[in-house]
Amino acid sequence: MVYSNKKAVALISGGLDSMLAAQLVKDQGIYVEGLNFFTGFCVEGHTHAIRKNKKGRRNNALWVAEKLGIRLHIIDVIEEYKSVVINPRHGYGAHLNPCLDCKSFMVGKAKQWMEQNNFDFIVTGEVLGQRPMSQRRATFPIVQKESGANNLLLRPLSAKTQSPSKPELEGWVDREKLLSFSGRSRKPQISLANKLNIKEFSQPAGGCCFLTDSSYSSKMRDLWQSRGEKDYDLDDIMLLKVGRHLRPNEHLKMIISRDKGETNYLMGYRKKFHHLLMVSHKGPITLLQGNVSKIDFSFAAKIAARFGQGKDAKAVSFVAANADGLEKHITVSPFKAAQIKEEWYL
């Protein structure tokens, strides 16, 4: 293909929409490179790999870039992104998803990258009406203004539903070859994928962001409440996705592995947390967070025993260790099922 002298940077999430948007622009002879911002909340394949689920192990953004034949730049924005999650100007969606602030942040970062690397405009896979918080007629201009991208932001899938952007007005791209998709139906995108001979693609329901998940958001809120402040680090983000999370009282949090894969993963945190290792029977590792007393260790062990092969035994033994590595053996009687209260689960 003969490229024009214009270059576009495309936000690549790994989903079908961003893939199609980049392809449409690339097909017009525009040189395209991709950006994927690592916030920590969209770690595709992480839990699948831990739990030995072969499906979904790949990084979809990398896979999309490979299929499109473009370079992909993955940029760590974990620290910068905290302000978006902790104090979103436009508030949260149904859970802890700051979608409108997130989109403005991403496009703003793309604008910085565009200017630093002498690219000409930005491409996103946004579709009018597809997301209730960030992809509406009223919010599209907000993203353009707050990001600073203004009319250098091109949304190829919904371009004809909007006023022409600079790439269209200047003739860098042919507006007639852009689209007017709108609404939440995926049928137009799937039809276009077939037309473009794109046979395989990711179809995440609601995207890959864990902040759109009610269970994950509940655990995040509990984390903030227990610490008395809104803050987190990468380990927090990862641990909230793994294991059973229980809070039997206000100063004790338990993370209990659910299978061998999670046990192996959580074993890596033994030097950071108090923990319980079941030794008399096959069973999970349990991480303990909080101001854990001797009584708490025994209490937590009775709960953890319920999730191992000794749940019906009269006694189950553990190695109990604190974060400093000091160990002792304790033996407890497992709680009965009725003693595990539903409200403990996060």
N, C-alpha and C positions, 0 to 999 in steps of 0.2 A: 504493500500500500504506500502511496505517496502522501506524506503528511503536509499539512499547511504549516505556516510559521507560527501558529498559535498553540499554546500548551494549556491543558486543563488538569487540575488536581481533583480527583474524585474521592469522596468519602466512601470507603468500602467497609460495610458492616459484616459481610459474609452472607447476607440474605439475597433474595432474588431481585428486589427492587434496585438496590445499589448496583448489582451486576448488570441489569438491563440498562440503567441510566448511563453507566460508563460505556457499555457496548454501543449504544445509540450515538454517543458523541465520538467515540473512536471510529465508527463506521463512516463518519463525515470527514475523515482525514485529519482529525485533531489528535495530537500526541497526548496521551493520558498516562498519568501515574496515580497511584492510590495511596490514601492515608487511612490508617486504622489506629484509633487512640485507645491505649490500654488503661482503663479506669480501675480494673480489678473486679468489676461487677459483671463482666461478660467474659467468662473464662470457659470457652466452649471445650467440651471433651474432658474437663477436669474431673468431674464426679463420675462420668462414664468410665474413664480410665481407672480411677480408684476402685470402682466396683466391678471391673473387668467386663464391662459392657462394650463390645466391639463397635456398636453403632455410635456415631457421634464423636469419635476420638479426634478427628481432624480439626485443625483450625480453619474454619470456613472462610475467613477473610483471605488467608494465604491460598486456599484452594481456589477461590474466585479469581484472585490475581493471576494465578497460574493459568486458569482456563481462558482469561481475557488476554493473556500475554502481555501483562503490564507489570511494572515494578511496584512493589508495595512497601511503604514505610510504616512500621509499627512504632508508635511513640508513647512512652510512659508518661501519663499525666496524673498518676495516683494522687500526689500531694496537691496539685493545682485543683483537681476535681473535687476535693473535700468540701470546698466552699459551696459548690453546686449542690452537693448532697445534704450538707448540714444546714445551709441557710438559703434555700432557693428563693429568688425574688418573686417568682410566680407561683410558689407553693408546690405541693405534691399532687400527684394523680390519685388513683384509687388506693395506692399503698404508699411507698416511700419513693416513688418514681418522680423525679423533678424534670419531666420530659421537655418542657419548653425551655427551661434554663439550660438543660443538657444540650439541646440542639443549637442554641445560640453559642454555647461554649465551644462545641465541636466545630461549628462553621467559623467562629472567631479564630480558633487555633489553625484551621485550614488557611484562613486569610494570611496569618502570620507566615506560615510555611510558604504560601504562594509568593508573597513578596520577597522572602529571603532567597527563594530559588528561581526567581524570574519566570514564574508561570503567569498566565493571563486571566484565568477565571476558575470558579469552583463549581463542581457538579455534585448534586446529591440525588438520592433515589426517592425523595419525598413524593407522596401522592396526596393530592387534595382530599381531605375528608377521611383518610385512612386511620389516623390516630386522633382520638378525641381531644387530646390536650395540646399537641404540638403541630398537628398537620391540618389546620383549618384556615379558611380564607382570612380570618381576622389575625391569625398568629404568624402566617407567612411573612408579612411585613415586619413584625416584631423581631423575628430571627434575623432578617436582613439588616435591620437597624442596629440591634444590640451587638451583633457579631462584627459590624463594620464592613460587611461584605457588600451591602447595598445591591446595586444592579449587576454586580459581578457574580452573583449566585444564580446558577441555572439549574432548574428542576426539569429535566427532559421529559419525564413521564407525565407531568401536568403543565407543561409550559404554555399550552394553548388556552388554559383556563386562567392565565395570569397576563398582566401587561408584559410586553417584550423586555427581556433583559438586555444588557449591553452586548453580550455575544451575539444575540439575535439582531439587534438594531445595527450593529457594525458589520453584519454579514460574516462573522467568524463561523457561525453555524447557520444552517438553513432551517428557519422556523417551521417550514412546511413538512419537514421530516421529523419534527418533534410531535409529542402526543398530548392528549387531553384527558388522561385517566383521572377519575375521581370516585370516591366512595370506598367502602371497605371490602368489596368483592375482590377476590384474587383471580377471577377468571380472565380479565384482560391481560394481566401479567403472564399468566400461564400460557395464554394464546400467543402472546408476543414471544415468549421463550421458545415455543414450538416453531414459530416463524423464523426465528434467528438460529434455529437448530441447536438450542441449548437443551440438552437432554436430561441433565442432572443439576439440581439446585437445592439449597436449603429452604425450608418453609417454616421458620420458627413462628409459633403463635404468640404474637406480642413482642417478638424480638428476643434477644438472648439475655437481656438485663435482669439480674436477680432482684432488683429493686421493684419490679412489677409483680413479684410473687408475694402473695399474702403471708405465707409461712416464713419466708426469709425476712420480710419486713417486720414481722412480729418479733423475731429473734434480734433484729437490729435495734428495735425500740427497747427491748429488754436490756440489751447491752448498754445503751445510753443511760437508761434509768438506773442500772446497777452502778454505773460509774459516776453518775451525777453530772455528766456533761456529754455533749454530742461530739464524739471523736472515735476514730478507729484507725487501724493500720492494716497492712496486707494480710497478716496472719488472722486477724479478726474476720476479714472478708472471706477467707478460705474456710476457716473453721465453722462459720455459720452455715456452710453448705453441707457439712459432713456429720453423720451420726444422728442419734436421738438427742435432743436437747431438753433437759428437764430443770426446772427450778423448784425444788421442794420447799425452800424457804428463801427469804430475801437476801441472805448472805451466802447461799450455796447454789452454784450452777454446776450441772453435770452434763458431760458430753459422752455418750455411750456408743461405741462402734456397733454397726449392724451386721457386718460380715468380715471376712478375712481381709479383703482389700482395704476397708476402712480401718481395721485394726492395725494393719501395716502402716497406713498413712499417719494415724494418730500416735503411733509409737514414736514418731519423729518429734513429738512435742513433749516427751517425758521430762526433759530437762527444763522446760519452761513452766510446767504446771504440776500441782499435786496430782497423783493418779493412783488408780487401783488396777492391779493385774491379777486375774483369777488364776489360781495355781492348782486347785483341787479338781477342777473340771475344765472342759473347753468353754471358753466364753470371751466376752469383749474386754477391751481396755476401756477404762473410764477416766476421763480427765475431770478434775475438780477445780473450779474457779471460785475465788472469794476468800474470805478470812476463815479458813477451814480448821476446826478444832478436832480433838481426838474423838469427841462424840459424833461430829459430822462425818469423820472417816467411817465409823461403824454404821451410822445411819445410811450413808451413801452406799456402803458395801451391801447392805440388805436389799437396797433397790437394784444395784447392779447384778446381784446374784440371780435376780428374777429373769435376767436376759441371757443366762448361760445354760449349759446342759445340766447344771445342778439345781435348777429352779424347784425341783420336787424333792431334793435331798434335805436331810435334817440339818446339815451344816455345809457351808462352802467357805473355802479358805482363799485369802488374798495376800499378795504383797502390797502393802500400802507405803507409798513413798511421797515425800514432800519435794518441792521444787529444788531443794539443795541436794537431793539424792539420798537422804537418810531414810532407811527402810525398816519396816517391821512387819511381822505376820499377824494377821487378824482372822478370826473365824467367826462367822455369823450364820444365823438362820435366815434363809431368803424370805422376803415379804411374800405374802399371798397376793394373787392378782388383784383382789379387791382393795388391798392396801396401797396400790399404786394409783394415786388420784389423777383424774383426767386433767385437772387444772394445773398440774405440775408441768405438763407438756407445753413447750413453746412452739 
